[in-house]
Amino acid sequence: MTDLQKKYSQADENNRKLSAYRPLPPETLKSLREYYRVGLTYTSNALEGNSLTESETKVVIEDGLTIEGKPLRDHYEAVGHAKAYDYIYNITEKEGLAEEDILCLHRLFYQQIDSEKAGHYRNVKVYISGSRYAVAAVSKIPDEMQKLVRWYNENEKKLHPVELAATLHQRFVFIHPFVDGNGRVARLLMNLALLRNGYTIAIIPAILRHEYIYSLETAHTRPEVFTDFIADRVIATQLDLLRLMRDDDTVNDTVNDTVKRTNTSLLSKTEQAVLDAISTHPDYSYEQLAATCGVSRPTIARTVKSLQIHGHIRRVGSDKTGHWEVINEVKP
């Protein structure tokens, strides 16, 4: 097993521990979403030189206030990023990625900065300072973006969630389709890919800016370097959230005890429901599983993938004529 594969396994294990806390009370879920709304907005903007502190970012996006002495553009970036962050949650359950989703993310982020360029591909040549590599030519951007969307939709259910998210980010940045805001949109897309696979938001703090840029530059010839960097950030963010959960007195003691046992066969409620359905109906399609378990088809696809990754089920035969086989039916 390679070092990167070990990190995938660690990320999967952390995700199983976090799954033990689900379903979370609506109030807790709302507060966590707001927590990352501020955290991701602050860190993503800070990576690009935004001067707002985390507490100032919170005041700007939650209270609508301005910070004396800070540039107006920094306020616009905070408000725009928060709106784009909200949008990725609106499309988390949506099946597949569309080019319009990407354009909408940029439009929401960039609207107050430059409404004419918001949500539109650049029509000028740009250069990335400090990089030896050229980004996509203006004439090739539409084709390259269509290829990117097609690649994502073909691989969403095939790649490990961390690899999928890191590669989506990397490929998008190498195209650099917008005149500005490409880094912000890339990190939003990365987190959308993670959320769609049942993972948490991954934070890249500004203090790691050098490592972040270096790994992206190196990825032109060694893409695994950037994937490794993102895997570390996924794991670090998961561990931060686990610490928050364990320190929360409102969390049920029984759940805490379950997580601390680090049971590797721990399943979420949805995973157990899907496993039970497959045990009874091994020939069920995604649509039939969705109807039986009362969840969406994308959720079924992500859950089935998770069960396969963790060795609970396997596919026997082709997608059309084959069936599911349960390998490990240990209940949580």
N, C-alpha and C positions, 0 to 999 in steps of 0.2 A: 504494500500500500504506500503510495507516494505521500509526501507531506501535505499536498493540497487535498488529497482524498481523506486524509486524517482530519483535516479542518472541516471538510464537508460533513464527516461523521460527527464531529463535535458540535457543529451548527445544528445538525438534525437532533442530537441528543438534547441540546439546550431548548430546541423548539418543542420537544416532547415534554420537557419540564414545564415550560410555559403553558402548554396545552392543558396541564393539570389544573390550572386556575380557571379554565373556561368551562361554561360560559360565565363571563364577568357580569356583575350588576351593571345596569345601564349607566348609572352615575359614574362608576369606575371607568367604564369603556369611554365615556364622554371626556372624562378628565385626562385619560391617557392620550386620546386623540389630540386634545388641546395642548398637552405637554409636548408631544412631538411636533405639533404645528409650530410652536414657538421655537423648539430646539432645532428642527430641520431648517426653518426659515433663517434663523440666526447663523447657524454654522455654514449653510450653503452660500449665503450672502457674504459672510466673513471671508470665505475662501477666495472671493472675487474682490476683496478690498472694501466692502461696506463697513462704515465706521460705527454703526449702532452696536451697543452692547446687547447681551441677551435680555437683560431687564428692560432696556429701552425698546428693543424689538417687541417685547410683550406689550408694553404700553401703547406702541404705535398700532399694532394689529388688533389688539383687544379693546382698547379704549378710544382709538381714533385720534390720539393726541400727537402733537409734533414735539420734537426735542430741540430745545434752543441750542443754536450753534452747530447743528448737524445739517448736512446738505439735504435739500428737498428730494433729490434723486434717491438718496439712501432710504427715505421714507417710502417713496414709490416702490422701490425694490422689495421692501418688507411687506407692504400691503399686497403687491402683485404676487409675490411668492406664496403668501398665505392663501390667496384665492386659488392659485394653481394647485397647491397642496390639497385643498378641499375637493378639487376636481378629480384628483386621482382616486379618492375614495368613492366618488360617484361612478367611476368606470371600473372599479375593482372586480365587480361581479360580471362585468360585460365580457362576452366571449371574443377573444382575438383582439388585436391592436389595429387601429385604422390610422391612416395618415392624418385624418382630421383630428384625431385625439392629440397628436403631437402639435399640430398647428394651434389647437385650442389652448394647450398648456402654455405655449409661447405667447399667445394673444392675451391670456389672463395675466401673465407675469409682466409683459412689456407694454400693456395698453396705456398706462399713465406716463410712461417714459417717452414713447414715440408711437402714437396711434397708427401712423401710416405704415410703419415697418412691423408692427405687432401682428403675429400670425401669418407672416409672409416670408418666403425664402429670400435670402439676400440676392441682390443683382449686381454686387460689386465683389471684387477679389479681396480676400483678407489673408493676413499672415498671422501665425501664432508666434508671439515673441518667445525666444528661447528654444524653439523646435526646429529640427532639421528637416521636417517633413511638411509637404504641402497638403492643404485640405482640398476637398473636391472643387473642381472648377465650376463656375456658375452654371454653365450649360449642362453639367452632369448632375446637379443637385436633385432635380425631380426623379430621375432614373435611380439614383443612389438611394433616395429615401423610399422609393417603392420596393427596392431590393431589401432594404432594412426591415420594412414592415413584413414583407413576405418571409424573410428569414425568421423573424420573431414568431410569426404564426405557425411556421413549420416546426419550430423547436421548443415552443412553450411547454409542451408535454413530454419532451425528450430529454432535455438537459437538466442537471441539478439546478435548483433555484438560484444558488449563489453564482454558478457559472453563467446561467441565463442572464441574470441581472447585470453582472460585470461585463459580459460581452455586449449586451445591448448598450450600456453606457459607453463602452470603448468605441464601438462601431459608429455610434451617433456622433461622438466628438470628432472622430476622424473625418466625417463628412462636413461637420460644422455648417449646417444649413442656414443659420440665421446670422444676421449682422452682429448681434450681441445676445447674451443670455443663454448661450449654448451649454455652458457648464451647469447652470441651474436646471435647465430642462433635462439634461443628461442624468442628473442625480434624481430628479423626480421620476423619470422613466425607470431608472434602476430600482427605486423604491416601489414603484407600481408593480414591477415584476416580482419583487419579494412579497408584497402584500397578496398578490394573486395566488401565491403558492403557500399561503398561511404563515409566512414569516413576518417579523416586525420590521419597522423602519430601521435603516442603517445610517448612523451618523458619522460624518467625516469632520472632525474638529479642525479649526483653522491652524492649530499648532502642527498638524500633519500635512500642511500644504506642500512642503518640499517633497516629502515622500509620495504624496498623491500625484504631483506633476511628474516626478521622476518615473513612477511606475507606469503612468500613461504614455510617456515618451518611449520607455523601454518596450511597451506593448506592441509597438510597430514591428518589432522583430521577435519579441518573446511575450506573447499575450498572457501566458500563465503568470507573469510577474504582477500584472494588474489584477488578475483574478485572485491571486494570493493576498494582495493588499485589501481587496474588498472583502474577502473571506474573514480576514482579521477584524475588519470594522463591523461586520455582521455579528461575529462572536462577541466582540466587546460590547456592542449595544444590547445584545441578548442578556449578557451577564449583568449589565447595569439595570435592566428591567427586572431580572430575577431578584436582584438585591432590593429593588423598590418593592416588589411583591412580598418578599419575605419580611420586610420591615413594616408592612401595612397591617395594623392590628385588626382591620376589618375583614381580612382574608380568613376564611374558615380554617381552623386548626387542623382538621383532618386533611385538607388539601395540602397544607404546609408539610405535614408529616409524609404524605405521599411523594411530594417533590424531593424531600430530603433523602428519601430512600434511593433516589435516582434509578428507578426501575426502568430498564431499557425496553421493556415491552409495554410501557404505558401508552395507552391510546386515548385520543380525544373522544368526545361524545360522538362526533360525526364519523370519525374513523371506525369506532366500534359498530355504529349503525350500518355503515357500508360493509364492514367485514361480516356482520350477521346476515345482511341481505345476500351477499355473494355466497355465503355458506349454504344458504337455502336455495338460491337461484343462480348457479354458476354461469348460466348462459345469458343473464340479463345485460342489456345494453346500457350505456350511460343514461339515456333518457328514462329507461325503466328503473334504474337505480335512483335517479333523481326523484321520480314520482314516489317510490317506496320510502325513501329517507326524508322526503319533504324539504329538499334543498335544491339549489340551481344546478344545471348541468356543469358549468365551470367549476363549481365547488366539488362535484363528484369527480371531475377529471383531476383536480389537484389532490383530492383525498386518495383516489386510486393510485396516483403516482407516488404519494407518500407511503402508502401501504406496500407498494412494490419496492421502493427504495429501502424500506426497513425490513424487508424479507418476510412480510406477512402473507403476501399473495404473489402469484405469477400467472402470466398469460400462457395458455396452452393452445397452439394453433394460430391461425390468422385472426386479424381484427374482426373480420366478417363472419367467419364460420367457427372460430375457436371458442374457448370458454375460460373462466377463471378457476384457479385452483388455490385453496387456502393452505398455506404452509405452516403458519403459526397462529393459533386461535386463542392464545392466552389473553384473558380479559384483565382490565386494569384493576 
